[in-house]
Structures are given as C-alpha cells and as structure tokens.
Amino acid sequence: MFRKFADKLVSIREKLSAKPQQDGLSDIDNKARLASLIAFVAEVIPETVIFCNQAPWVKGKDDLALTGLIRMLTDSITYPLATALIMSKKGDPQLEYGQLSMLSCKDLTCDIDDELDHQYHLLSRIASDMQWYKPDEPCIVDLSKSPVLVFPWEKCRLRNALINYGTERNPWREDPLNHHAQLYLPMGVCFVDNGKHSGFTGVIKRQGQLVFSPESPHEIVDVSKLYDYIAFDGENYIFTEQDRVIGKAKNFEIGCIFEIGRLMRDLIQCRS
C-alpha cells in the first residue's frame, strides 16, 4: 500500500516537472500554483502528523511541518479579513470571507448545474458523505499552532476582545457557552463558527485551547469520502466520475487545503 502512495508522489513530481517553469506568482495561473503546492506537500507529508478517525493524530518524525504549512494557508485567509475589518470605516465590511465556512456542502455546490444535480443527486450525496460526529476521547486544538479559520465581523467587538482576552489578568479560556467549532478531517483544520472575536484573539495572541470531547459543543467533520468523486483543479470543484464542473471555488486557499487533505487521506489508508 505504501508503495502505491510513493508511486503517486513520483507521478505528481513528474507531471509538474514536465510543465514550463515560470518565475513569480503573477506569471502563473491558479492551476499551476496548486500543482506546485501539492508537489511540495507531497515531499513533506510522509514524515508529518496525519489526522485520522481512530485518534486525533498519528505522529511521524515531525509533528509541525504539515500543520505549519496548512496554518500558513488558513492564516492567509483569516488575516486579510481582520485587516480589512480594522481598516474599514463602517467596521463590518461585507467581504466574501465573512460568509465562508471551511468546506460546507453549500461551498462545494454554490453554482451547481441543476441538470448535474438531478442526474447524480450530488447535493444529497455530498451532505450524507460529510460525516459529523463527536470524538470518543478528548482531543485538543491549540490556538497557538493549529490551523484555524475564524472570521471576526465587527470592529467594536474585535477591539474589546483584543483588550480583554489573553491578558495577564484574564488568560484566554474556552467558554463552552460561547465557543463552537468544527474540526475538519483529514486536513485537521478547525473552523470557529461562534465566539469569532475572542477566537481570533486567541489565534493572534497564540493563546488558548479548544477541547473536543463527547460533552463539548464542538464537532468533528470527516470529508474523506468526498475525495472519491470530487476534486479541486485550482479554479473549480470537479465531479470526477463524469469530469464535469460542479461550481467555481469561493476561495483558492480552501480548495488547496481540500487537495492537501486528499494526500493525507491516501497516506492514512496506506498506514492502516
């Protein structure tokens, strides 16, 4: 099994090397950027942490390499929103990130063709294949280093959170009545959908933890089954069984994270 995974990584590198190399991100399109990213991750992933169903993660030689790369992507999504919010006059700009989830059924099918949905029942299929559950044992999302997506939306609330949370007198603590999040597997990205301003404060101050347990309000979402028939090509989500476009991606970086998850899923299967 691991040999098949290794052969797949070699194939990725060969396809990338066959393309003409260009200098600078401005000179290449998103499909080429995605290919470069996946080829790079393919060299890192065999030695790093892999999230899976059986345990919060399985440790390899380096438990920060891959999570650090994914955090780089999540930060590149979260920080522009916060920067725009702080610099805005009204304080609550209606940016596309503000309504963006980690990877919802709606995100994947935002522009789905009615005929495609009718023929292949994609909406119901995707919804049923995204497995939501509570962990059997507690696992921890460390806001100081875990990949986290959290989108503050109101300037006054963000200001108050930055002043009052994560201080010497008031260290950052999880509030089970306020904070709610999902941990997306296999990529290991935490999406905070409530308690966004204090959650963002924990991320930028590198403080705090969210504890996922059977009793907590948080949930785990495993999207591994989607890789059997959905792919991101750098621009669109593709229904691979028919090689047809499902819809244009709302966000390039989230599509990249989705494809990194595919490599993680493949390696989990090889190790199991």
PASEBA-1860 file (N, C-alpha, C; in nm, 3 decimals):
! residues 272
1> MFRKFADK> 0.083/-0.120/0.000/0.000/0.000/0.000/0.086/0.126/0.000 ~ 0.190/0.129/0.086/0.274/0.247/0.091/0.349/0.266/-0.040 ~ 0.381/0.155/-0.108/0.449/0.166/-0.237/0.360/0.238/-0.338 ~ 0.229/0.210/-0.336/0.137/0.277/-0.426/0.134/0.426/-0.398 ~ 0.138/0.463/-0.269/0.139/0.604/-0.233/0.267/0.671/-0.281 ~ 0.381/0.603/-0.265/0.508/0.657/-0.310/0.508/0.678/-0.461 ~ 0.453/0.580/-0.534/0.445/0.593/-0.680/0.358/0.713/-0.719 ~ 0.253/0.737/-0.641/0.165/0.850/-0.669/0.239/0.982/-0.652
9> LVSIREKL> 0.323/0.992/-0.550/0.400/1.113/-0.528/0.500/1.135/-0.642 ~ 0.562/1.027/-0.689/0.654/1.038/-0.803/0.581/1.090/-0.925 ~ 0.458/1.040/-0.947/0.379/1.084/-1.062/0.348/1.233/-1.054 ~ 0.318/1.282/-0.935/0.290/1.424/-0.916/0.412/1.507/-0.954 ~ 0.530/1.466/-0.907/0.651/1.541/-0.936/0.684/1.539/-1.085 ~ 0.661/1.424/-1.151/0.691/1.414/-1.294/0.599/1.505/-1.375 ~ 0.471/1.509/-1.339/0.377/1.595/-1.412/0.414/1.741/-1.396 ~ 0.458/1.779/-1.275/0.495/1.918/-1.252/0.621/1.955/-1.328
17> SAKPQQDG> 0.722/1.867/-1.329/0.848/1.897/-1.396/0.830/1.905/-1.547 ~ 0.725/1.845/-1.600/0.702/1.849/-1.744/0.647/1.983/-1.789 ~ 0.598/2.064/-1.694/0.542/2.194/-1.731/0.653/2.299/-1.733 ~ 0.644/2.399/-1.821/0.744/2.505/-1.823/0.744/2.582/-1.693 ~ 0.863/2.609/-1.641/0.875/2.679/-1.515/0.874/2.829/-1.538 ~ 0.803/2.902/-1.454/0.794/3.046/-1.463/0.828/3.108/-1.330 ~ 0.879/3.230/-1.335/0.919/3.299/-1.213/0.808/3.391/-1.168 ~ 0.779/3.388/-1.036/0.682/3.482/-0.981/0.541/3.431/-0.988
25> LSDIDNKA> 0.465/3.453/-0.877/0.327/3.407/-0.871/0.239/3.477/-0.973 ~ 0.276/3.601/-1.009/0.193/3.675/-1.103/0.197/3.616/-1.243 ~ 0.297/3.532/-1.272/0.314/3.478/-1.406/0.250/3.341/-1.424 ~ 0.192/3.285/-1.319/0.134/3.153/-1.330/-0.011/3.156/-1.284 ~ -0.093/3.068/-1.341/-0.233/3.067/-1.305/-0.254/2.979/-1.181 ~ -0.378/2.977/-1.133/-0.406/2.906/-1.009/-0.387/2.755/-1.022 ~ -0.409/2.701/-1.141/-0.387/2.557/-1.159/-0.240/2.522/-1.142 ~ -0.151/2.606/-1.195/-0.008/2.583/-1.179/0.035/2.605/-1.035
33> RLASLIAF> -0.023/2.704/-0.969/0.008/2.729/-0.828/-0.032/2.609/-0.743 ~ -0.150/2.554/-0.770/-0.195/2.436/-0.696/-0.101/2.318/-0.719 ~ -0.061/2.297/-0.845/0.029/2.186/-0.876/0.162/2.201/-0.802 ~ 0.215/2.322/-0.796/0.341/2.346/-0.725/0.325/2.318/-0.576 ~ 0.213/2.363/-0.519/0.188/2.341/-0.377/0.178/2.193/-0.345 ~ 0.100/2.119/-0.425/0.080/1.977/-0.398/0.210/1.899/-0.412 ~ 0.292/1.935/-0.511/0.421/1.869/-0.528/0.511/1.894/-0.406 ~ 0.507/2.015/-0.353/0.587/2.047/-0.234/0.538/1.970/-0.113
41> VAEVIPET> 0.406/1.970/-0.093/0.348/1.900/0.021/0.375/1.749/0.011 ~ 0.375/1.696/-0.111/0.398/1.553/-0.131/0.535/1.511/-0.080 ~ 0.630/1.603/-0.077/0.762/1.572/-0.025/0.768/1.582/0.127 ~ 0.676/1.657/0.185/0.674/1.679/0.329/0.587/1.578/0.401 ~ 0.477/1.540/0.339/0.370/1.469/0.408/0.407/1.331/0.463 ~ 0.495/1.251/0.403/0.522/1.119/0.461/0.587/1.125/0.599 ~ 0.642/1.240/0.638/0.715/1.250/0.763/0.641/1.330/0.870 ~ 0.513/1.353/0.853/0.447/1.450/0.939/0.322/1.395/1.005
49> VIFCNQAP> 0.253/1.481/1.079/0.131/1.442/1.151/0.018/1.416/1.052 ~ -0.056/1.310/1.075/-0.172/1.279/0.994/-0.293/1.265/1.087 ~ -0.394/1.344/1.064/-0.517/1.333/1.141/-0.599/1.215/1.088 ~ -0.670/1.149/1.175/-0.750/1.034/1.131/-0.865/1.010/1.228 ~ -0.951/0.917/1.193/-1.068/0.889/1.276/-1.030/0.821/1.407 ~ -0.932/0.732/1.401/-0.904/0.647/1.516/-0.843/0.726/1.633 ~ -0.774/0.833/1.605/-0.710/0.914/1.709/-0.702/1.057/1.657 ~ -0.684/1.154/1.747/-0.673/1.291/1.699/-0.563/1.308/1.594
57> WVKGKDDL> -0.452/1.239/1.611/-0.348/1.240/1.509/-0.250/1.126/1.532 ~ -0.181/1.092/1.426/-0.077/0.990/1.432/0.055/1.060/1.406 ~ 0.149/1.050/1.498/0.271/1.128/1.487/0.376/1.057/1.401 ~ 0.437/1.134/1.313/0.552/1.090/1.237/0.676/1.152/1.296 ~ 0.776/1.177/1.213/0.902/1.232/1.264/0.890/1.379/1.300 ~ 0.803/1.452/1.232/0.791/1.595/1.252/0.644/1.631/1.264 ~ 0.601/1.671/1.385/0.458/1.695/1.405/0.418/1.841/1.380 ~ 0.510/1.923/1.323/0.475/2.061/1.296/0.487/2.098/1.148
65> ALTGLIRM> 0.557/2.019/1.069/0.582/2.058/0.930/0.453/2.078/0.852 ~ 0.369/1.976/0.847/0.248/1.986/0.766/0.145/2.077/0.831 ~ 0.128/2.067/0.962/0.032/2.156/1.027/0.074/2.301/1.012 ~ 0.204/2.326/1.009/0.254/2.462/0.988/0.221/2.513/0.849 ~ 0.235/2.426/0.749/0.203/2.465/0.612/0.054/2.494/0.596 ~ -0.030/2.409/0.656/-0.174/2.432/0.646/-0.212/2.558/0.723 ~ -0.146/2.581/0.836/-0.175/2.705/0.911/-0.136/2.827/0.828 ~ -0.029/2.817/0.752/0.008/2.927/0.664/-0.106/2.962/0.570
73> LTDSITYP> -0.174/2.859/0.520/-0.287/2.882/0.429/-0.408/2.938/0.503 ~ -0.439/2.883/0.621/-0.554/2.935/0.696/-0.531/3.078/0.741 ~ -0.407/3.110/0.780/-0.376/3.248/0.818/-0.392/3.343/0.699 ~ -0.357/3.294/0.579/-0.367/3.380/0.460/-0.513/3.408/0.424 ~ -0.605/3.331/0.479/-0.747/3.356/0.460/-0.801/3.446/0.572 ~ -0.765/3.413/0.696/-0.819/3.483/0.812/-0.767/3.625/0.826 ~ -0.636/3.644/0.811/-0.577/3.776/0.839/-0.622/3.886/0.744 ~ -0.638/3.861/0.613/-0.689/3.969/0.528/-0.826/4.020/0.570
81> LATALIMS> -0.911/3.929/0.618/-1.042/3.972/0.665/-1.030/4.065/0.784 ~ -0.949/4.025/0.882/-0.932/4.107/1.002/-0.869/4.241/0.968 ~ -0.772/4.240/0.877/-0.708/4.365/0.836/-0.809/4.458/0.769 ~ -0.889/4.404/0.679/-0.991/4.484/0.612/-1.094/4.537/0.711 ~ -1.128/4.455/0.810/-1.224/4.497/0.912/-1.171/4.616/0.991 ~ -1.045/4.605/1.035/-0.984/4.710/1.116/-0.970/4.840/1.037 ~ -0.939/4.829/0.907/-0.916/4.947/0.824/-1.044/5.006/0.767 ~ -1.154/4.937/0.780/-1.279/4.986/0.721/-1.337/5.101/0.801
89> KKGDPQLE> -1.416/5.185/0.735/-1.479/5.298/0.802/-1.600/5.254/0.883 ~ -1.683/5.169/0.823/-1.804/5.124/0.892/-1.774/5.018/0.995 ~ -1.669/4.940/0.971/-1.630/4.843/1.072/-1.678/4.702/1.046 ~ -1.766/4.684/0.952/-1.815/4.548/0.926/-1.835/4.528/0.776 ~ -1.726/4.527/0.698/-1.738/4.512/0.554/-1.798/4.377/0.516 ~ -1.879/4.378/0.413/-1.940/4.253/0.366/-1.845/4.184/0.269 ~ -1.746/4.119/0.322/-1.648/4.050/0.239/-1.690/3.906/0.217 ~ -1.641/3.847/0.110/-1.678/3.709/0.081/-1.632/3.615/0.191
97> YGQLSMLS> -1.521/3.648/0.259/-1.473/3.561/0.365/-1.573/3.555/0.481 ~ -1.649/3.663/0.500/-1.738/3.669/0.615/-1.842/3.559/0.617 ~ -1.880/3.509/0.499/-1.979/3.403/0.491/-1.916/3.269/0.451 ~ -1.784/3.262/0.461/-1.713/3.143/0.415/-1.697/3.043/0.528 ~ -1.734/2.920/0.505/-1.708/2.814/0.601/-1.585/2.739/0.557 ~ -1.545/2.639/0.635/-1.428/2.563/0.596/-1.454/2.486/0.468 ~ -1.553/2.404/0.467/-1.585/2.326/0.347/-1.725/2.270/0.365 ~ -1.824/2.351/0.333/-1.961/2.307/0.353/-2.019/2.253/0.223
105> CKDLTCDI> -2.129/2.184/0.237/-2.199/2.136/0.118/-2.234/2.253/0.028 ~ -2.273/2.365/0.087/-2.309/2.483/0.008/-2.188/2.536/-0.068 ~ -2.070/2.537/-0.003/-1.950/2.585/-0.070/-1.919/2.501/-0.194 ~ -1.931/2.371/-0.179/-1.897/2.281/-0.289/-1.997/2.288/-0.403 ~ -2.117/2.329/-0.374/-2.223/2.324/-0.476/-2.287/2.461/-0.499 ~ -2.207/2.567/-0.478/-2.264/2.702/-0.485/-2.319/2.734/-0.624 ~ -2.257/2.682/-0.728/-2.303/2.710/-0.864/-2.338/2.580/-0.937 ~ -2.385/2.483/-0.865/-2.408/2.352/-0.924/-2.514/2.360/-1.034
113> DDELDHQY> -2.488/2.292/-1.142/-2.583/2.286/-1.252/-2.702/2.200/-1.213 ~ -2.825/2.250/-1.237/-2.945/2.177/-1.197/-2.952/2.039/-1.261 ~ -2.910/2.030/-1.386/-2.914/1.901/-1.455/-2.817/1.803/-1.392 ~ -2.698/1.853/-1.356/-2.598/1.768/-1.293/-2.647/1.716/-1.159 ~ -2.708/1.806/-1.080/-2.760/1.766/-0.950/-2.874/1.665/-0.967 ~ -2.961/1.688/-1.064/-3.075/1.598/-1.085/-3.028/1.459/-1.128 ~ -2.927/1.453/-1.215/-2.881/1.325/-1.267/-2.804/1.243/-1.163 ~ -2.727/1.312/-1.082/-2.636/1.240/-0.993/-2.663/1.266/-0.845
121> HLLSRIAS> -2.767/1.344/-0.812/-2.807/1.369/-0.674/-2.689/1.415/-0.589 ~ -2.611/1.508/-0.642/-2.487/1.548/-0.576/-2.510/1.614/-0.441 ~ -2.612/1.700/-0.432/-2.636/1.770/-0.307/-2.656/1.673/-0.191 ~ -2.745/1.577/-0.209/-2.773/1.481/-0.101/-2.654/1.388/-0.079 ~ -2.584/1.354/-0.187/-2.469/1.264/-0.175/-2.357/1.329/-0.094 ~ -2.326/1.456/-0.126/-2.221/1.526/-0.053/-2.259/1.543/0.093 ~ -2.384/1.583/0.117/-2.429/1.603/0.255/-2.419/1.474/0.336 ~ -2.455/1.361/0.277/-2.452/1.235/0.351/-2.310/1.184/0.370
129> DMQWYKPD> -2.218/1.221/0.279/-2.080/1.171/0.288/-1.992/1.257/0.377 ~ -2.038/1.374/0.417/-1.965/1.454/0.515/-2.005/1.405/0.654 ~ -1.918/1.330/0.717/-1.951/1.260/0.841/-1.926/1.349/0.963 ~ -2.035/1.384/1.032/-2.029/1.467/1.153/-2.041/1.376/1.274 ~ -1.953/1.396/1.372/-1.962/1.312/1.492/-1.886/1.376/1.609 ~ -1.908/1.323/1.726/-1.836/1.362/1.847/-1.720/1.265/1.868 ~ -1.605/1.313/1.914/-1.492/1.222/1.937/-1.518/1.131/2.055 ~ -1.465/1.010/2.050/-1.479/0.918/2.163/-1.395/0.963/2.281
137> EPCIVDLS> -1.279/1.021/2.251/-1.190/1.069/2.355/-1.155/1.216/2.328 ~ -1.126/1.293/2.433/-1.095/1.435/2.413/-0.972/1.455/2.325 ~ -0.978/1.554/2.238/-0.861/1.598/2.164/-0.859/1.750/2.167 ~ -0.741/1.807/2.152/-0.722/1.949/2.176/-0.678/2.021/2.048 ~ -0.742/2.133/2.020/-0.695/2.225/1.916/-0.624/2.339/1.987 ~ -0.495/2.351/1.963/-0.412/2.454/2.025/-0.414/2.577/1.935 ~ -0.473/2.684/1.983/-0.485/2.805/1.902/-0.351/2.869/1.869 ~ -0.245/2.829/1.940/-0.114/2.888/1.915/-0.045/2.827/1.794
145> KSPVLVFP> -0.088/2.706/1.752/-0.017/2.643/1.640/-0.106/2.562/1.547 ~ -0.228/2.532/1.584/-0.316/2.454/1.497/-0.369/2.540/1.383 ~ -0.399/2.481/1.267/-0.463/2.557/1.159/-0.606/2.593/1.199 ~ -0.637/2.721/1.202/-0.767/2.768/1.249/-0.822/2.870/1.149 ~ -0.948/2.854/1.114/-1.021/2.955/1.037/-1.123/3.020/1.129 ~ -1.109/3.151/1.147/-1.203/3.224/1.232/-1.215/3.365/1.175 ~ -1.340/3.410/1.155/-1.364/3.533/1.082/-1.437/3.636/1.169 ~ -1.362/3.726/1.236/-1.430/3.834/1.310/-1.505/3.924/1.214
153> WEKCRLRN> -1.615/3.982/1.260/-1.700/4.056/1.166/-1.740/4.196/1.213 ~ -1.707/4.234/1.340/-1.749/4.365/1.388/-1.633/4.429/1.463 ~ -1.597/4.552/1.423/-1.476/4.616/1.473/-1.480/4.639/1.624 ~ -1.592/4.686/1.675/-1.601/4.714/1.819/-1.582/4.588/1.902 ~ -1.646/4.478/1.857/-1.631/4.352/1.930/-1.488/4.301/1.924 ~ -1.423/4.319/1.810/-1.284/4.275/1.797/-1.194/4.357/1.888 ~ -1.217/4.489/1.893/-1.138/4.574/1.981/-1.152/4.531/2.127 ~ -1.276/4.507/2.170/-1.298/4.466/2.308/-1.234/4.331/2.338
161> ALINYGTE> -1.242/4.239/2.242/-1.182/4.107/2.263/-1.030/4.117/2.275 ~ -0.969/4.199/2.191/-0.823/4.215/2.196/-0.779/4.277/2.329 ~ -0.860/4.368/2.383/-0.826/4.434/2.508/-0.846/4.341/2.628 ~ -0.952/4.261/2.624/-0.994/4.189/2.745/-0.955/4.042/2.750 ~ -0.924/3.981/2.637/-0.890/3.838/2.636/-0.740/3.818/2.617 ~ -0.690/3.713/2.681/-0.550/3.679/2.663/-0.455/3.777/2.730 ~ -0.497/3.833/2.842/-0.413/3.925/2.918/-0.356/3.855/3.041 ~ -0.268/3.924/3.110/-0.211/3.866/3.231/-0.318/3.841/3.336
169> RNPWREDP> -0.414/3.932/3.344/-0.522/3.916/3.441/-0.628/3.818/3.392 ~ -0.644/3.810/3.263/-0.750/3.727/3.207/-0.695/3.642/3.093 ~ -0.621/3.534/3.125/-0.568/3.446/3.020/-0.682/3.389/2.936 ~ -0.652/3.355/2.812/-0.755/3.305/2.721/-0.808/3.171/2.770 ~ -0.939/3.163/2.787/-1.004/3.038/2.828/-1.123/3.010/2.738 ~ -1.143/2.885/2.710/-1.260/2.845/2.629/-1.389/2.868/2.708 ~ -1.489/2.921/2.642/-1.621/2.941/2.702/-1.718/2.845/2.632 ~ -1.758/2.738/2.699/-1.845/2.639/2.634/-1.982/2.694/2.596
177> LNHHAQLY> -2.022/2.806/2.654/-2.150/2.867/2.619/-2.137/2.960/2.498 ~ -2.015/2.994/2.461/-1.993/3.088/2.351/-1.920/3.024/2.233 ~ -1.815/2.950/2.261/-1.733/2.897/2.154/-1.791/2.768/2.096 ~ -1.795/2.765/1.964/-1.841/2.645/1.893/-1.757/2.631/1.768 ~ -1.709/2.508/1.743/-1.617/2.489/1.631/-1.632/2.349/1.574 ~ -1.580/2.334/1.451/-1.571/2.202/1.388/-1.425/2.175/1.353 ~ -1.384/2.051/1.370/-1.250/2.008/1.330/-1.265/1.923/1.205 ~ -1.212/1.973/1.094/-1.226/1.905/0.965/-1.111/1.809/0.943
185> LPMGVCFV> -1.147/1.684/0.916/-1.050/1.579/0.886/-1.064/1.539/0.739 ~ -0.956/1.494/0.676/-0.827/1.460/0.735/-0.729/1.576/0.746 ~ -0.765/1.697/0.702/-0.669/1.807/0.699/-0.640/1.867/0.836 ~ -0.727/1.843/0.934/-0.701/1.890/1.070/-0.719/2.040/1.088 ~ -0.813/2.100/1.013/-0.838/2.244/1.023/-0.959/2.268/1.113 ~ -0.941/2.360/1.208/-1.050/2.396/1.298/-1.121/2.520/1.245 ~ -1.252/2.511/1.228/-1.333/2.625/1.185/-1.418/2.671/1.302 ~ -1.397/2.794/1.348/-1.471/2.850/1.460/-1.593/2.924/1.405
193> DNGKHSGF> -1.712/2.875/1.435/-1.832/2.940/1.381/-1.911/3.016/1.486 ~ -1.863/3.018/1.611/-1.923/3.104/1.713/-1.814/3.140/1.814 ~ -1.823/3.261/1.869/-1.714/3.311/1.951/-1.598/3.356/1.864 ~ -1.631/3.423/1.752/-1.531/3.453/1.649/-1.431/3.560/1.693 ~ -1.476/3.660/1.766/-1.385/3.769/1.802/-1.285/3.725/1.910 ~ -1.334/3.656/2.012/-1.243/3.603/2.113/-1.158/3.490/2.055 ~ -1.217/3.412/1.964/-1.140/3.306/1.900/-1.026/3.361/1.818 ~ -1.053/3.468/1.742/-0.947/3.531/1.664/-0.840/3.588/1.754
201> TGVIKRQG> -0.880/3.644/1.868/-0.783/3.696/1.965/-0.689/3.587/2.012 ~ -0.743/3.469/2.039/-0.658/3.357/2.080/-0.559/3.318/1.972 ~ -0.603/3.326/1.846/-0.514/3.290/1.735/-0.399/3.388/1.723 ~ -0.426/3.519/1.724/-0.318/3.616/1.701/-0.231/3.635/1.825 ~ -0.287/3.608/1.945/-0.206/3.617/2.066/-0.138/3.485/2.098 ~ -0.168/3.382/2.016/-0.108/3.248/2.035/-0.136/3.197/2.176 ~ -0.264/3.202/2.213/-0.306/3.155/2.344/-0.433/3.073/2.333 ~ -0.450/2.977/2.423/-0.577/2.910/2.438/-0.589/2.778/2.365
209> QLVFSPES> -0.688/2.701/2.409/-0.717/2.570/2.351/-0.867/2.551/2.340 ~ -0.907/2.476/2.239/-1.044/2.429/2.229/-1.041/2.278/2.248 ~ -1.120/2.230/2.343/-1.120/2.087/2.375/-1.241/2.022/2.309 ~ -1.213/1.928/2.219/-1.317/1.849/2.153/-1.337/1.721/2.234 ~ -1.458/1.704/2.286/-1.487/1.587/2.369/-1.633/1.547/2.345 ~ -1.673/1.429/2.395/-1.813/1.388/2.378/-1.911/1.488/2.440 ~ -1.867/1.563/2.543/-1.956/1.655/2.613/-1.950/1.797/2.558 ~ -1.850/1.829/2.478/-1.832/1.966/2.431/-1.930/1.997/2.318
217> PHEIVDVS> -1.951/2.126/2.290/-2.041/2.163/2.179/-1.976/2.144/2.042 ~ -1.846/2.118/2.039/-1.774/2.109/1.913/-1.800/1.975/1.843 ~ -1.773/1.974/1.712/-1.796/1.854/1.631/-1.678/1.829/1.538 ~ -1.662/1.703/1.502/-1.562/1.664/1.403/-1.635/1.635/1.272 ~ -1.576/1.680/1.162/-1.634/1.659/1.029/-1.530/1.591/0.941 ~ -1.558/1.469/0.901/-1.466/1.395/0.815/-1.517/1.401/0.671 ~ -1.436/1.458/0.583/-1.475/1.473/0.442/-1.405/1.372/0.352 ~ -1.345/1.269/0.410/-1.263/1.175/0.333/-1.338/1.111/0.216
225> KLYDYIAF> -1.467/1.080/0.234/-1.542/1.013/0.128/-1.559/1.101/0.003 ~ -1.551/1.232/0.021/-1.571/1.321/-0.093/-1.460/1.307/-0.197 ~ -1.343/1.262/-0.153/-1.230/1.251/-0.247/-1.253/1.143/-0.352 ~ -1.350/1.056/-0.330/-1.378/0.952/-0.429/-1.442/1.009/-0.555 ~ -1.502/1.129/-0.545/-1.571/1.181/-0.664/-1.567/1.333/-0.678 ~ -1.491/1.401/-0.591/-1.478/1.546/-0.601/-1.331/1.584/-0.598 ~ -1.292/1.678/-0.683/-1.155/1.729/-0.685/-1.158/1.880/-0.709 ~ -1.055/1.947/-0.661/-1.036/2.090/-0.689/-0.922/2.103/-0.787
233> DGENYIFT> -0.943/2.175/-0.898/-0.841/2.184/-1.004/-0.766/2.317/-1.005 ~ -0.787/2.399/-0.902/-0.724/2.529/-0.897/-0.822/2.641/-0.925 ~ -0.933/2.607/-0.989/-1.036/2.706/-1.020/-1.175/2.657/-0.981 ~ -1.205/2.531/-1.012/-1.339/2.476/-0.990/-1.332/2.347/-0.910 ~ -1.446/2.314/-0.847/-1.463/2.179/-0.794/-1.521/2.093/-0.906 ~ -1.464/1.974/-0.922/-1.496/1.887/-1.034/-1.562/1.759/-0.984 ~ -1.670/1.718/-1.052/-1.732/1.587/-1.029/-1.654/1.488/-1.115 ~ -1.560/1.416/-1.053/-1.463/1.339/-1.129/-1.523/1.217/-1.198
241> EQDRVIGK> -1.635/1.166/-1.150/-1.695/1.049/-1.214/-1.742/1.080/-1.356 ~ -1.774/1.207/-1.382/-1.818/1.248/-1.515/-1.731/1.359/-1.573 ~ -1.624/1.397/-1.501/-1.536/1.504/-1.544/-1.615/1.629/-1.578 ~ -1.704/1.669/-1.487/-1.787/1.786/-1.507/-1.770/1.884/-1.391 ~ -1.781/2.013/-1.423/-1.764/2.117/-1.322/-1.886/2.121/-1.231 ~ -1.861/2.118/-1.099/-1.968/2.137/-1.002/-1.993/2.286/-0.983 ~ -1.887/2.361/-0.959/-1.900/2.505/-0.939/-1.765/2.568/-0.915 ~ -1.755/2.698/-0.934/-1.631/2.771/-0.913/-1.604/2.784/-0.764
249> AKNFEIGC> -1.480/2.762/-0.724/-1.444/2.770/-0.583/-1.461/2.911/-0.531 ~ -1.515/2.923/-0.410/-1.528/3.055/-0.348/-1.391/3.109/-0.305 ~ -1.300/3.019/-0.270/-1.171/3.060/-0.218/-1.064/2.962/-0.262 ~ -0.957/3.013/-0.323/-0.850/2.929/-0.375/-0.778/2.853/-0.265 ~ -0.746/2.920/-0.155/-0.669/2.856/-0.048/-0.746/2.741/0.017 ~ -0.878/2.756/0.033/-0.956/2.646/0.090/-0.957/2.527/-0.007 ~ -0.962/2.555/-0.136/-0.950/2.447/-0.233/-0.816/2.376/-0.221 ~ -0.709/2.453/-0.198/-0.575/2.393/-0.179/-0.573/2.304/-0.056
257> IFEIGRLM> -0.633/2.352/0.053/-0.639/2.272/0.175/-0.715/2.142/0.150 ~ -0.823/2.150/0.073/-0.900/2.031/0.039/-0.811/1.929/-0.033 ~ -0.728/1.974/-0.126/-0.643/1.881/-0.201/-0.526/1.830/-0.118 ~ -0.477/1.908/-0.024/-0.378/1.856/0.070/-0.440/1.744/0.151 ~ -0.567/1.761/0.187/-0.637/1.655/0.260/-0.644/1.526/0.182 ~ -0.648/1.534/0.050/-0.650/1.412/-0.032/-0.521/1.331/-0.011 ~ -0.406/1.400/-0.011/-0.279/1.331/0.013/-0.276/1.271/0.152 ~ -0.330/1.344/0.250/-0.335/1.295/0.387/-0.424/1.171/0.396
265> RDLIQCRS> -0.538/1.174/0.327/-0.628/1.058/0.325/-0.557/0.937/0.265 ~ -0.486/0.958/0.154/-0.417/0.848/0.088/-0.310/0.787/0.179 ~ -0.237/0.871/0.250/-0.133/0.818/0.338/-0.192/0.747/0.458 ~ -0.305/0.798/0.510/-0.373/0.728/0.619/-0.411/0.587/0.575 ~ -0.467/0.574/0.454/-0.505/0.444/0.404/-0.386/0.351/0.387 ~ -0.273/0.407/0.347/-0.152/0.325/0.331/-0.098/0.277/0.464 ~ -0.116/0.358/0.569/-0.062/0.323/0.700/-0.156/0.232/0.778 ~ -0.282/0.226/0.736/-0.379/0.146/0.812/-0.373/-0.002/0.771
END
